[in-house]
Amino acid sequence: MRTLSVALVFALGLCAQTSRYGVGRVPGAEEIRGLGPTVAPDGTGLPEGSATAVEGRELFAQKCAKCHGEKAEGDVGPALVGGQGTLATPKPRKTVGSFWPHAPVVWDYVHRAMPFNQPGVLSHREVYAVVAYVLFLNGIIGEKDVMDAKSLGKVRMPNRDGFVPDPRPDVKSK
Amino acid sequence: MGRAEEARTLGKPLSGYTERSVYVKAERATRQSKTPEAGSSATPLADMMGIITPSALHYERHHAGVPTIDPEQHRLTVHGMVERPLVLTMAEIQRMPSVSRIAFLECGGNSGGEWGALTGPTAQRACGLASCSEWTGVPLRLVLEECGLKPGAAWLIAEGADACRMQRSVPVEAALGEALLAYGQNGEPLRPSQGFPLRLLTPGWEGNLQVKWLRRLLVTDQPYMTRDETSKYSDLMPDGKARIFTLMMEAKSVVTFPSGGQRLPGRGLYELTGLAWSGQGLIERVEVTLDGGRSWQAAVLQEPRLPKAFTRFRLAWQWDGKPAVIASRAVDETGYVQPGKEELIAARGLNSGYHFNGIKLWKVAADGSVANADA
């Protein structure tokens, strides 16, 4: 399948030298940037800005605690802390600290989707701040560690290697 | 001369848009929530006829509400590892060659409650995050050809225009195969709750991947491990590892009559019926048990059978008035057999949450009432 798709991709690359339907227009770099950042798991695509958990503490209380609890323990919204060591137990608790494999993706998700009732309201720096605070609450970084486009990609999440490919079909029918 | 009949009143006049009969009440089922913009509503499967789900009853799963989008203003931007990034208007997308096909759509979390001890009391509650429509759109392959994929392009990062900018990583193989940029559903534009004006459609794969209100496709060499493919929609195994990109929806079926919440008025002949589907292609056969799984017999499959679409099955059933435990199991064209709940749990444990496709048992009591077998 992989060989086939690589071959197909290559073929498409070749035949796309000319436009067939002549639809659409080529966007400028600024226009693409205007769609907002896209963030790869290694942090590629993270924008400028930096903050520490110290700066995130008050912002979290203002913007996040109402749903996630004062200490991110969960309320209307899910718990963001704890759960490490529970994934292989009968009561797994999946949180940023116990389950999420990549720190830059936490930035991406907070930026695109949080706060739930006002996504987009946080500045890039503010997103770094609340992400730093949540990572700090999980014991993953220090309170004064500066999170930015470079350092966030270097954070090692506890469940970094916790994901495996799809092995199905995996069920034996009687 | 006969006696004059009672005068009849005229019916309603012509109208621009038809509502259903006031006597037809079937609705999607929702749950009470403090955040009704994020959640799901389930199709009333037992009220459905044939294989097409009315668009107004197609299941919903939203993460930040249903946006109101002016199609004149909507744009799809394709960029990243392409020779020529493109911004497309809806009019331009609709200028390209289109195809229509019937396909089911099922939430990766459909039947999530069935993993536990207390299962869904109705077909709607147990399996209703699945629906089937005729979809119309442009093969995504054509748009990617227009952009020209660069060597090494392997994933598309699809992004919606909903408030949470839903984002999923889609393998390019899917895009080069059957994927559509869909703008039509059951003969009309997509309903807003299904992504108006544009959604991704990857037949046979979990619903969440098929990003609604599609505004961006970023072409990359890697998946972006987004929140909704790592923290959510992954399957946690007993060893603490989570399976990721479990995209294909395996074969599944459910008896919709008789099913939980219904009542048979008395002994006699009934038409047992239900729905089967498989993300791997055609439904090859459906077997029905009337004795709790001791014996199985083949149901009649309604034509046309279509790959990755609902298939309607039927079986004439003479009910003798005695308690019965009934269920269906689907077999698809790959030979895959829909498993029992115990077999699923034996393979995956109790923490995986998503992608439950086990056999659903209903028990018919002597009084004709029908309930989930564990009720």
Contacts between the chains, C-beta under 8 A, distances in Angstrom:
chain1	res1	chain2	res2	distance
A	1	B	173	6.5
A	4	B	173	8.0
A	5	B	154	7.5
A	5	B	172	6.1
A	5	B	173	4.7
A	5	B	176	6.7
A	8	B	176	5.3
A	9	B	149	5.0
A	9	B	151	6.7
A	9	B	152	7.7
A	9	B	153	5.6
A	9	B	154	7.6
A	9	B	172	6.4
A	9	B	176	7.7
A	10	B	151	6.0
A	12	B	141	7.9
A	12	B	144	6.4
A	12	B	145	5.4
A	12	B	148	6.7
A	12	B	149	5.0
A	12	B	176	7.5
A	13	B	83	6.9
A	13	B	148	5.7
A	13	B	149	5.5
A	13	B	150	6.0
A	13	B	151	5.8
A	13	B	153	7.9
A	15	B	145	6.2
A	15	B	148	7.8
A	16	B	82	7.9
A	16	B	83	5.4
A	16	B	84	7.2
A	16	B	145	5.5
A	16	B	146	6.9
A	16	B	147	6.5
A	16	B	148	2.5
A	16	B	149	7.1
A	17	B	83	7.2
A	17	B	148	6.9
A	19	B	84	7.3
A	19	B	146	6.0
A	20	B	142	7.9
A	20	B	145	6.7
A	20	B	146	6.2
A	21	B	95	7.0
A	21	B	96	5.6
A	21	B	142	7.5
A	21	B	146	5.9
A	23	B	86	7.6
A	23	B	88	6.2
A	23	B	92	4.0
A	23	B	93	7.6
A	23	B	95	5.9
A	23	B	96	6.4
A	23	B	146	6.7
A	24	B	86	3.8
A	24	B	87	5.8
A	24	B	88	4.3
A	24	B	89	7.8
A	24	B	92	5.5
A	24	B	146	7.1
A	25	B	86	7.1
A	25	B	87	5.6
A	26	B	84	6.0
A	26	B	85	5.8
A	26	B	86	6.6
A	26	B	87	7.6
A	27	B	77	6.0
A	27	B	79	6.9
A	27	B	85	5.6
A	27	B	86	7.4
A	27	B	87	4.6
A	31	B	77	7.8
A	31	B	87	7.2
A	32	B	77	6.6
A	32	B	79	5.2
A	32	B	85	6.9
A	35	B	77	6.1
A	35	B	159	7.8
A	35	B	215	7.4
A	35	B	216	5.7
A	36	B	165	7.1
A	38	B	157	6.1
A	38	B	159	7.6
A	38	B	167	7.9
A	38	B	218	5.2
A	38	B	224	7.1
A	39	B	224	7.1
A	40	B	220	7.2
A	40	B	222	6.6
A	40	B	224	5.8
A	41	B	222	7.5
A	41	B	223	8.0
A	41	B	224	6.4
A	41	B	225	4.3
A	76	B	34	5.3
A	76	B	35	6.7
A	87	B	236	6.4
A	87	B	240	3.7
A	87	B	241	8.0
A	87	B	242	7.8
A	88	B	238	6.6
A	88	B	239	5.7
A	88	B	240	3.3
A	90	B	350	7.1
A	90	B	351	7.6
A	92	B	236	5.9
A	92	B	240	7.5
A	92	B	351	5.3
A	94	B	231	6.5
A	94	B	236	7.3
A	99	B	230	7.6
A	99	B	231	5.9
A	99	B	242	7.6
A	100	B	227	7.8
A	100	B	230	6.4
A	100	B	231	5.7
A	101	B	225	6.2
A	101	B	230	5.7
A	102	B	225	5.4
A	102	B	230	7.6
A	105	B	224	7.3
A	105	B	225	5.6
A	105	B	226	6.4
A	105	B	227	6.3
A	105	B	230	6.9
A	108	B	167	7.7
A	108	B	224	7.6
A	108	B	226	7.1
A	108	B	227	7.5
A	109	B	226	7.3
A	109	B	227	4.0
A	112	B	164	6.2
A	112	B	165	4.1
A	112	B	167	6.6
A	113	B	63	7.3
A	113	B	64	6.7
A	113	B	163	7.7
A	113	B	164	3.7
A	113	B	165	6.6
A	113	B	227	7.4
A	116	B	35	6.5
A	116	B	38	7.1
A	116	B	64	7.4
A	119	B	64	6.6
A	119	B	163	5.1
A	119	B	164	5.6
A	119	B	165	7.3
A	120	B	163	7.7
A	162	B	240	6.9
A	162	B	241	5.8
A	162	B	242	5.9
A	163	B	225	8.0
A	163	B	230	6.6
A	163	B	234	6.6
A	163	B	241	7.0
A	163	B	242	5.3
A	163	B	243	7.6
A	163	B	244	4.3
A	164	B	237	7.7
A	164	B	241	4.8
A	164	B	242	7.1
A	164	B	243	5.7
A	164	B	244	7.0
A	165	B	243	7.2
A	165	B	244	7.0
A	165	B	245	6.9
A	166	B	243	5.6
A	166	B	244	7.4
A	166	B	245	5.7
A	166	B	246	4.5
A	166	B	247	7.3
A	166	B	248	7.8
A	167	B	243	7.1
A	168	B	246	6.7
A	168	B	248	7.3
A	168	B	250	6.7
A	169	B	250	7.1
A	169	B	336	6.0
A	170	B	347	5.0
A	170	B	348	7.2
A	171	B	339	4.4
A	171	B	343	5.2
A	171	B	344	5.7
A	171	B	346	7.8
A	171	B	347	4.5
A	171	B	348	7.6
A	172	B	339	7.7
A	172	B	343	6.2
A	172	B	346	7.9
A	172	B	347	7.2
A	173	B	337	4.1
A	173	B	338	7.4
A	173	B	339	4.7
A	173	B	340	7.3
A	173	B	343	6.0
A	174	B	340	6.8
A	174	B	343	6.8
